[in-house]
Amino acid sequence: MSQYLVQVHVIQALNLIPTSDTNTAIPVVEVSCWGEKKQSKKGKHKTLNPFWDKNFNFQREGVDLDEGEHSLKITVYDADTWFSNDVIGEFVVDLSYVYKEEPGHEYYRKWMVLTKGEDEGEPCGFLKASILILNVTQGDSQPPREEEDPFADPATDNADDLEAAMLKPPNLRKDGYLIHCHLW
């Protein structure tokens, strides 16, 4: 059993699909891991392209990533409602996969496709975030990084195929559309 630290840096979202008829939203981001939830403060501005630049940390002892299910969920809500926050979209990450399979045990500045849930594969927007998993017991440390412009993304800004660099849930539907137009 080990002690793990999960660091989440939620940077921004783009092209969020509004949940109300107003075609606007006051986006709030919530990150949940190991039964603990943390969220950003309610914004004052209505936007479908929010910028948070917010860090969340989760630490837990007695964790074995080989046993059981260990997931992290990032949910974007619309706080523009009177009684409850409406879910705009979410993305679920398997912590075991990130720790064992990803270089440096992290997703660094990755774009993620938000969907309404596990059963619905319609994209609801895009979220840019970093997720780092450290085994504190083994002495893992955060990789050195130079201070960067949070809007810059060297991995995808110059990518020829941004869609190939995006993290997508397995149930994402890609519906094709036929556009027929006449030009005179």
N, C-alpha and C positions, 0 to 999 in steps of 0.2 A: 504494500500500500504506500502511496506517495502523496505528497502535497503538490497541488497544481495551482498555477495562477493563469487566469485567462484575461488578456487585455484586449479590449475592443475599442477601436477608434472609428466612430461613425462620422464620415466627412460630409456627405451631401446626398441628395436625391434629385432625380430628374424625371420629368414627364409623368408625375403622379396622376392617377386617374381620380378625379374628385368623386366623393360619395354622395354629394347632395346636388340639387338642381342649380345651385349658385355657381357651379363650375369653378369654385375656389376651395381652399382648405387652409386650416391652420395646422400644419403637420407637427406631430410630436413623435419622437422615436423612443421605443422601449426595448430593452435588451434583457432577456431572461436566460439564466443559466443555473443549473443545480437547484431549482426551486426559488431562486432569488430574482427579483425584478428591479430594474433601475430604469429611469426615464429622464428625458430632457425636460426642461421647463417649457411650459406652453408659450409658443411664440405670439408675438403681437401682430404679425403681418400675415396676410393671406397670400399664399404662394403655392405653386405646384412644383417649384424647383428650390427647395430649402437648402440652406447651408448650416450645418450644426458645428462641425469640428469639435466633437464631444467625445471624451474618453470615459470608459466604464471598466472597472476591474472586479473580477470575481476570484476568490481564493477558497480552496477547499482541501481539507486533509482527509486521508483515508480513501483516496480515489485509486481505482485500478481501471485504466482505460480499456483493458482487455475484457473486463466483466461488465455486463449490463449496457444500457444505452446512455450515452452522454451527449446531449445536444445543446446547442445554443440557438435561441430564436431571436431574430431582430424583427420587430413589428413597427410599422408606421401607421399612426392613427390620425384621424382628422378630429381635432379638438374644437371644431367649429359648430358643435352641436350642443343643445341645451342640457341634455340629461346624461348622455354617455358618449364616449369617444367611439367613432365608427372606424373599423379597420380598413385602411386603404390597401395594405399588402404586407406580406411577411416573407422572410427567408430563413430556412432552418439549416444549420450547419452541424455535421457530425464531428464532434471534437476528436474522437479516436482517429478518424481519417486524416484530419488536418495535422495532428501530432505525428502520426506514423508515416504519412505519405508525402506531405508537402515539404519542400526545402525550407529549413529554418523553423519548422513547426508553425508556419504562418501562411495566411493569405495576406499579401501586402498590397494595399491600395487597389483592391479588386472591385469591379462592377458586378453587382448581383441583380438578378431579375426578381422583382417582387411579384408574388401571386397572392390570391385570396386565401389560400390554404392548401392542404395536401391533396384534396380532391379536385380542386379547380386549377386548371392550367393556363388561365388567361393572364398575360402580363398586366400588372397594375402600375408599373413604373420601374425605375432603376435606382439602386442604392450603391454608393461607393463607400467601402469600409475596409479596415484592416483588422485581422484577428490573429493574435499571437498566443500560443499556449506554451507555458514554461513549467517544467518539472522542477520545482524548488528543491525537492529532496536530492535530486541528482546535480543540482547546481547549474541548471540551464540559465542563461542570461540573455537579455535582449540584444539583438544584433546592433552594432553601431550604425547610426544613420546621421546624415547631415540634415540640418534644418532645411525644409523644403517649402515651397509654395504649396499650400494644401489643394489648390486647384490643378497643379501640374501632376501629371501621371505618366512617368517615363515609360511604363510598361504598355500603356494603351494609347497615349496621345499620338504616337507615331505609328500605331499598328495599322497594317493594311486591312485587317479584318477585325474590327472591334467586337463583332458578335462572337468570334471564336475565342476571344480573350475573356468573355463574360461568364460568370458562374450562373448556371441555370439549374432549376430543380428538375428532377427526372420526368415530371408529369407535364412539363411546359408544352402547350400546343402551339404549333406553327401553322396557322391557317393561311392558305394562299388565296389571293384575290385576283380576279381577272378584271382588268380595266379595259374597257372598250371605248375608244373615243374617235370621233371624226374630226378631221381638220380640213378646213376649206381655205 
